[in-house]
Every structure is written in structure tokens, then in C-alpha cells.
Amino acid sequence: MFGQPRPEGSGSPSQPIKVTDVINNTTNFYDSMHEAARELNLPNHTIIYNYIKNNQKKPYKGKYIFNKIQEG
């Protein structure tokens, strides 16, 4: 239902992401794909999800490389 908080543990857990900017030679870490997409002004997080899912190697838009951070 709309407006109702989701039960604890529902939905997908956040996936920590490492973003490397190959132009500025910087690396940033984000708690989730949503947060990374927001900070990088990307239209949505599925860009990052698909990049990782398809195991892409070329930097996104010639600038960003996305990697999942393995927990544990």
C-alpha cells in the first residue's frame, strides 16, 4: 500500500558501489546504486545495475567505471 512503511527486511538490500572517474582519476564509494546515481546526476540507478549485470569494461560515457563491493 502507498504511504505505508515497508516491513523490515522487505525489498532488495542496498548494494554498495565503487565508482571510478577515469577522467579525474578519483574513486568514490556509495552505499547503494540509487545514491551513486543521484550523486552522479544519472537519470536512474538502472544504468549502474545494467553496467554491472552486463559485466561492461568500457567506462560509462567514457568517464565512470562501476563495481560492486563484495561484503563479508
Helices and strands as residue ranges (DSSP letters): E 17-21, E 26-30, H 33-39, H 46-53, E 64-68
